Amino acid sequence: MSFYRFWQRRSKKDSFNQELLGIDLFSQLSYMSAIATAGVSRAQMFDYASRLPYVSSRYFRDIHLLAQKLNYDYAEACRMVGEKTEEEEVKGLLLRLSGSLSSGEPEEDFLAREAQAMGESYGNTYERKLESLKKWTDAYAALVVSAALIIIVAVISMMIYQVGTAFIMGLAGLMTVATIAGSWVIYRTAPKEVKTHSLATGSREQQLARSLFKICLPLALIICALLFMLRVDIGWIMVLGGVCLVPIGLSSLWDDRKIDKRDRDIAAFLRTLGGVTKAIGSTVTEALTRIDLRSTGSLLPDVKKLLVRLSSGIRPDLCWQQFVAESGSEQVQRTVHIFWDGISLGGDPEQVGSRASLYAMKIALLRAKRKLVSATFGWLSIAMHGAIAGLLVFILEIMTLFGKTIEEMQPAEGSKSLIHLPATGLFTFHFEGLQLLRWLVMVVLVILAGANAFASKAADGGHTHKLFCYLGIMLAISGGCLLVVPKLAAMIFHLAPGM
């Protein structure tokens, strides 16, 4: 029994996404090479391939329609579709497939060879993108720090020269544009992949994240709006808003770590299961009882549930579907789909398990390399945001305190004791726009928090809800700086905090 209905509920129509073509082609060829071991006919193989919810399935769907509806030979249909395809990678594959089918080469051998080649090609492309991502993350950090320093210098210059509020606002706008542009470049540079499946039922962590999203996000908006109307300090608004958002992201980060472990362990599990199934010459259920479940690692609780369900006489395809749904992983879903359809169609268990395992292992190793880059950049972004927020607020507070001191030193009306001092002319007008500058700094902090959070999430990938973890932390840091730094500045200058 295949996963057709299960996958069709997930995606009725596939939208073409060029960025996912590489991983989908790798998945598609791995799947086709697995079911080809069962000796299915060409019509069955293309029919199964055309129903996969991948962006690459559209080509095999067109080939199958040409062969079934217009009575073309599959080799000729592959040639026709390949010649009309704009993507060079797909065109080359379909033309090679056409030549292989017309020459009489076994589909199993051709697809196994192409799946391995596609895996190497995809891995090479992925690693090149990671190198580019590493350089852009370094450039992004330098860009944000440089822009922040420019604003700090411009703000300080207000104490010695009348630069004008419009000039400061222009610099703040340029900093905002540069930061947003940098985060967008990181998003475009990072490898694109789907890490969590989109099924109605997910892992416990995903269900928790969805529930928290429905509760915490409206709660954060309501609390922030109420506090703003009550004229509470903007620092407290940011802190409380960030605290409300963090649980959403933390649950997604927790799920993301578990998915990484499951993606790593699924390869060894299916490889072992396929080998034991062939060795004992029995069913997958019987083979599962012969395996030491402690070797499954992070999959141990899920595999135990799977074994109980299979032993209870429940339909095997439903048991595997539930196993996939509870894992929460798109990678587990694709790998199990390769394995179970290959086995259920009568494929060689050892070969099917090996091909599914090679596919899963390749993706897991690539994601581990990405984690090295994204984890470092995520922590760097948090530290960098804290340093910049603290500096901006500290400089603004120093200007405010200095301005109040100068105002106190100004002579009373009619007094001319200080009117001719050389320094007094420097500070007669430069502090009138401080209130506007204070609000400008707050806006810049919020925008920086959003841009840095988006850049960190884009580099890391995974579920969208992870964005709220970075955003909540950076908003809380910004709010904390607005609450703590003014008091520290007042202590440094031996001034009362209320001044």
Secondary structure, 3 states (H helix, E strand, C coil): CCCHHHHHHHCCCCCCCHHHHHHHHHHHHHHHHHHHCCCCCHHHHHHHHHCCCCCCHHHHHHHHHHHHHCCCCHHHHHHHHHHHCCCHHHHHHHHHHHHHHHHCCCHHHHHHHHHHHHHHHHHHHHHHHHHHHHHHHHHHHHHHHHHHHHHHHHHHHCCCCCCCHHHHHHHHHHHHHHHHHHHHHHHHHCCCCCCECCCCCCCHHHHHHHHHHHHHHHHHHHHHHHHHHCCCCHHHHHHHHHHHHHHHHHHHHHHHHHHHHHHHHHHHHHHHHHHHHHHHCCCHHHHHHHCCHHHHHHHHHHHHHHHHHHHCCCCHHHHHHHHHHHHCEHHHHHHHHHHHHHHHCCCCHHHHHHHHHHHHHHHHHHHHHHHHHHHHHHHHHHHHHHHHHHHHHHHHHHHHHHHHHHHHHCCCCCCCCCCCCCCHHHHCCCCCCHHHHHHHHHHHHHHHHHHHHHHHHHHHCCCCCHHHHHHHHHHHHHHHHHHHHHHHHHHHCCCCCCC
